[in-house]
Amino acid sequence: MSTKKALYWVAFFIALALCFNAGIYFFMGKELALQFLGGYVIEQSLSIDNLFLFIMVFSSFGIKLEHQRRILNYGIFGAIVLRLIFVLLGVTVVNAFHWVLYVFGVILIISGIKMAIKNEEEADMKDSKMIKLLSKIIPVTKEVHGDKFFVRIDKVLYATPLFAVIFIIEFTDILFAIDSIPAIFSITTNPFIVYTSNMFAILGLRNLYFVLSAMQEKFKYVKYGVALILTFTGVKLTILMFGIEIPVELSLLIIFVTLAGSVFASMAFTRDIPLGNGVVNNESNIDAE
């Protein structure tokens, strides 16, 4: 599939989320519908930075497109399970200890500042601490062995780079959830709304990855918008200790304007990248469905 076709699938999953949002509005009320929309937008915007990390991981290990699709499928499944655990655990902790929200707020502010100032140079993920940790558990081969995650060489079991990439993706998703779940708590602590908004954002991630992989230069300033959103949600949680609460409607407006502004800046100040025939990593026939 072309980049434009992948964009169509991204639009489809966004439309699906909006239809679900409409159902919440008609059956559960305006307030919960706004909370779902806020959670969905926050999760979707934060996912962009995480997907850029995936692009860097695949590039470091030289993973081919057919293997990228398979790994992303495993990653999405893992994210669905991890999000359920984090949401249930997070809601339970917040309900028992309300002051934890203030701690989440400080963490989000720090994360937003770090994201804004972090080094943009591409790192070699083969030498990352996560790979060194995995190597202490099981040796990792330097070469890919077809589509296998494990191979036995001279009667010794080895993990392949495919498994190493899955290990990195799942580990980083845990770190990502530490930011994304508390960020949604700035909008609502309703477990149904938090989890479903996460799930609808996750459903379109594979297609969004293919779009970003082909057009990453077009979105070079979006990370600053995401950093501002993280910082804003952190401030929103922190000021609750002073009895100051920002309405959901105003929060949504600020998040929308921030994200749209960063996208507009990226589109305006980066070179044109064709959409019609663009393909990911210069390979054709991308199956982004």
QUICORRA-V887875 format. One record per residue. N is the residue number from 1. PHI is phi as a letter, one per 20 degrees, with the letter a starting at -180 (none if undefined). PSI is psi in whole degrees, -180 to 180 (999 if undefined). Layout:
BEGIN
n=N phi=PHI psi=PSI
n=N phi=PHI psi=PSI
END
This chain:
BEGIN
n=1 phi=none psi=148
n=2 phi=f psi=170
n=3 phi=f psi=-37
n=4 phi=f psi=-38
n=5 phi=f psi=-40
n=6 phi=f psi=-38
n=7 phi=f psi=-38
n=8 phi=f psi=-41
n=9 phi=f psi=-36
n=10 phi=f psi=-45
n=11 phi=f psi=-37
n=12 phi=f psi=-46
n=13 phi=f psi=-31
n=14 phi=f psi=-43
n=15 phi=f psi=-38
n=16 phi=f psi=-43
n=17 phi=f psi=-39
n=18 phi=f psi=-35
n=19 phi=f psi=-43
n=20 phi=f psi=-39
n=21 phi=f psi=-40
n=22 phi=f psi=-39
n=23 phi=f psi=-40
n=24 phi=f psi=-40
n=25 phi=f psi=-46
n=26 phi=f psi=-33
n=27 phi=d psi=-21
n=28 phi=c psi=-11
n=29 phi=o psi=164
n=30 phi=f psi=-42
n=31 phi=f psi=-47
n=32 phi=f psi=-33
n=33 phi=f psi=-41
n=34 phi=f psi=-38
n=35 phi=f psi=-42
n=36 phi=f psi=-46
n=37 phi=f psi=-42
n=38 phi=f psi=-45
n=39 phi=f psi=-41
n=40 phi=f psi=-45
n=41 phi=f psi=-42
n=42 phi=f psi=-49
n=43 phi=f psi=-43
n=44 phi=f psi=-42
n=45 phi=f psi=-41
n=46 phi=f psi=-28
n=47 phi=f psi=-28
n=48 phi=g psi=-46
n=49 phi=f psi=-37
n=50 phi=f psi=-37
n=51 phi=f psi=-34
n=52 phi=f psi=-35
n=53 phi=f psi=-41
n=54 phi=g psi=-42
n=55 phi=g psi=-43
n=56 phi=f psi=-39
n=57 phi=f psi=-50
n=58 phi=f psi=-39
n=59 phi=f psi=-41
n=60 phi=f psi=-39
n=61 phi=e psi=-4
n=62 phi=m psi=39
n=63 phi=f psi=128
n=64 phi=f psi=162
n=65 phi=g psi=-41
n=66 phi=f psi=-33
n=67 phi=f psi=-32
n=68 phi=g psi=-44
n=69 phi=f psi=-44
n=70 phi=f psi=-45
n=71 phi=f psi=-41
n=72 phi=f psi=-37
n=73 phi=f psi=-46
n=74 phi=f psi=-40
n=75 phi=f psi=-41
n=76 phi=f psi=-42
n=77 phi=f psi=-44
n=78 phi=f psi=-38
n=79 phi=f psi=-38
n=80 phi=f psi=-44
n=81 phi=f psi=-46
n=82 phi=f psi=-40
n=83 phi=f psi=-40
n=84 phi=f psi=-45
n=85 phi=f psi=-47
n=86 phi=f psi=-40
n=87 phi=f psi=-50
n=88 phi=f psi=-43
n=89 phi=f psi=-45
n=90 phi=f psi=-45
n=91 phi=f psi=-41
n=92 phi=f psi=-45
n=93 phi=f psi=-44
n=94 phi=f psi=-41
n=95 phi=f psi=-33
n=96 phi=e psi=-36
n=97 phi=c psi=91
n=98 phi=f psi=-30
n=99 phi=f psi=-15
n=100 phi=f psi=-29
n=101 phi=g psi=-38
n=102 phi=f psi=-37
n=103 phi=f psi=-45
n=104 phi=g psi=-41
n=105 phi=g psi=-45
n=106 phi=f psi=-42
n=107 phi=f psi=-42
n=108 phi=f psi=-39
n=109 phi=f psi=-46
n=110 phi=f psi=-42
n=111 phi=f psi=-41
n=112 phi=f psi=-43
n=113 phi=f psi=-43
n=114 phi=f psi=-42
n=115 phi=f psi=-37
n=116 phi=f psi=-31
n=117 phi=d psi=0
n=118 phi=f psi=154
n=119 phi=f psi=132
n=120 phi=e psi=-5
n=121 phi=f psi=137
n=122 phi=f psi=125
n=123 phi=e psi=156
n=124 phi=e psi=104
n=125 phi=f psi=-14
n=126 phi=f psi=-23
n=127 phi=d psi=17
n=128 phi=f psi=162
n=129 phi=f psi=-32
n=130 phi=f psi=-40
n=131 phi=f psi=-38
n=132 phi=f psi=-38
n=133 phi=f psi=-45
n=134 phi=f psi=-39
n=135 phi=f psi=-26
n=136 phi=f psi=-24
n=137 phi=e psi=-44
n=138 phi=b psi=137
n=139 phi=f psi=148
n=140 phi=d psi=131
n=141 phi=f psi=156
n=142 phi=e psi=-26
n=143 phi=d psi=152
n=144 phi=f psi=136
n=145 phi=d psi=79
n=146 phi=m psi=-131
n=147 phi=d psi=21
n=148 phi=e psi=144
n=149 phi=e psi=-26
n=150 phi=c psi=145
n=151 phi=c psi=154
n=152 phi=d psi=120
n=153 phi=c psi=122
n=154 phi=l psi=45
n=155 phi=m psi=13
n=156 phi=d psi=132
n=157 phi=e psi=127
n=158 phi=d psi=148
n=159 phi=e psi=145
n=160 phi=e psi=168
n=161 phi=g psi=-27
n=162 phi=f psi=-44
n=163 phi=f psi=-38
n=164 phi=g psi=-40
n=165 phi=f psi=-44
n=166 phi=f psi=-41
n=167 phi=f psi=-45
n=168 phi=f psi=-45
n=169 phi=f psi=-44
n=170 phi=f psi=-37
n=171 phi=f psi=-45
n=172 phi=f psi=-29
n=173 phi=f psi=-33
n=174 phi=f psi=-45
n=175 phi=f psi=-38
n=176 phi=f psi=-39
n=177 phi=f psi=-29
n=178 phi=f psi=-29
n=179 phi=e psi=-47
n=180 phi=f psi=-42
n=181 phi=f psi=-50
n=182 phi=g psi=-33
n=183 phi=f psi=-40
n=184 phi=f psi=-29
n=185 phi=f psi=-19
n=186 phi=f psi=-17
n=187 phi=d psi=-46
n=188 phi=a psi=155
n=189 phi=d psi=14
n=190 phi=f psi=115
n=191 phi=g psi=-36
n=192 phi=f psi=-45
n=193 phi=f psi=-43
n=194 phi=f psi=-46
n=195 phi=f psi=-45
n=196 phi=f psi=-37
n=197 phi=f psi=-37
n=198 phi=f psi=-46
n=199 phi=f psi=-42
n=200 phi=f psi=-31
n=201 phi=f psi=-39
n=202 phi=f psi=-34
n=203 phi=g psi=-36
n=204 phi=e psi=10
n=205 phi=f psi=-37
n=206 phi=f psi=-43
n=207 phi=f psi=-38
n=208 phi=f psi=-35
n=209 phi=g psi=-46
n=210 phi=f psi=-37
n=211 phi=f psi=-48
n=212 phi=f psi=-35
n=213 phi=f psi=-38
n=214 phi=e psi=-24
n=215 phi=c psi=31
n=216 phi=f psi=-31
n=217 phi=f psi=-27
n=218 phi=f psi=-18
n=219 phi=d psi=29
n=220 phi=f psi=-23
n=221 phi=e psi=-3
n=222 phi=f psi=-31
n=223 phi=g psi=-31
n=224 phi=f psi=-35
n=225 phi=f psi=-43
n=226 phi=f psi=-40
n=227 phi=f psi=-41
n=228 phi=f psi=-38
n=229 phi=f psi=-44
n=230 phi=g psi=-46
n=231 phi=f psi=-42
n=232 phi=f psi=-46
n=233 phi=f psi=-33
n=234 phi=f psi=-44
n=235 phi=f psi=-41
n=236 phi=f psi=-39
n=237 phi=f psi=-40
n=238 phi=f psi=-41
n=239 phi=f psi=-6
n=240 phi=f psi=-27
n=241 phi=f psi=-18
n=242 phi=d psi=9
n=243 phi=m psi=14
n=244 phi=e psi=122
n=245 phi=c psi=124
n=246 phi=e psi=124
n=247 phi=g psi=152
n=248 phi=g psi=-41
n=249 phi=g psi=-45
n=250 phi=f psi=-38
n=251 phi=f psi=-46
n=252 phi=f psi=-44
n=253 phi=f psi=-46
n=254 phi=f psi=-44
n=255 phi=f psi=-45
n=256 phi=f psi=-48
n=257 phi=f psi=-42
n=258 phi=f psi=-48
n=259 phi=f psi=-46
n=260 phi=f psi=-39
n=261 phi=f psi=-41
n=262 phi=f psi=-37
n=263 phi=f psi=-44
n=264 phi=f psi=-44
n=265 phi=f psi=-40
n=266 phi=f psi=-45
n=267 phi=f psi=-33
n=268 phi=e psi=-32
n=269 phi=d psi=15
n=270 phi=c psi=161
n=271 phi=f psi=156
n=272 phi=f psi=136
n=273 phi=c psi=121
n=274 phi=f psi=141
n=275 phi=e psi=-33
n=276 phi=f psi=-46
n=277 phi=d psi=9
n=278 phi=f psi=140
n=279 phi=c psi=157
n=280 phi=f psi=130
n=281 phi=l psi=31
n=282 phi=m psi=22
n=283 phi=d psi=151
n=284 phi=d psi=177
n=285 phi=l psi=50
n=286 phi=f psi=126
n=287 phi=e psi=92
n=288 phi=e psi=5
n=289 phi=f psi=999
END
